[in-house]
Amino acid sequence: MDADLKWPEGDTSVAAAPEAPFAPAAATAGSQSRMEATHLLVRAGEYVCALPLGAVRQVLRSLPLHPLPGSAPELKGLAEFAGDPLPVLDLARLARAPQGANPVFPVTVVAWAGPPESRELVGLAADAALDVAALPAGALVPAAPGSGSNGGLVAGEAIVGGQVVRVINLQALGQAS
């Protein structure tokens, strides 16, 4: 079954982008700061990763992929999404997660990635979509420089529900290292 995530009322995290007609203009600053701390939790290998909910467009059952010969190992292949090609990246490999057990319900998270002025839709292959959680202000422990955070992709870690969660910075995807 496909699980569609719908944008909450008052979300302004992507209001500046022309391809986001669903963001109401009358959102308050309080709702914006609340959304910045709301994340989709997914399993990627042995890690639980938190993706900013404001960047998530849809969560789908794992999409059929067309591998690209000679591509980087992080690129699983191309899928079709809304009639367009969608690059699908291996989130576990990007986060440098140890391989986990075979996923029972793998998903593709379609999300906006890259800096705001040049963001693009990408698919993130994950082992499972787990939950939506709010990260309390100050809960993020930033990744130390040289700690293997993969070029800023892993912004840091937080404790959510008693477990360590890697917080993913999708704006770091596609930026020159």
Secondary structure by P-SEA (a helix, b strand, c coil): cbbbbbbcccccccccccccccccccccaaaaaaaaabbbbbbcccbbbbcccccccccccccbbbbbccccccccbbbbcccbbbbbbcccccccccccccccbbbbbbcccccccbbbbbbbbcccccbbbbbcccccccccccccccccccccccccccbbbbbbccccccccc
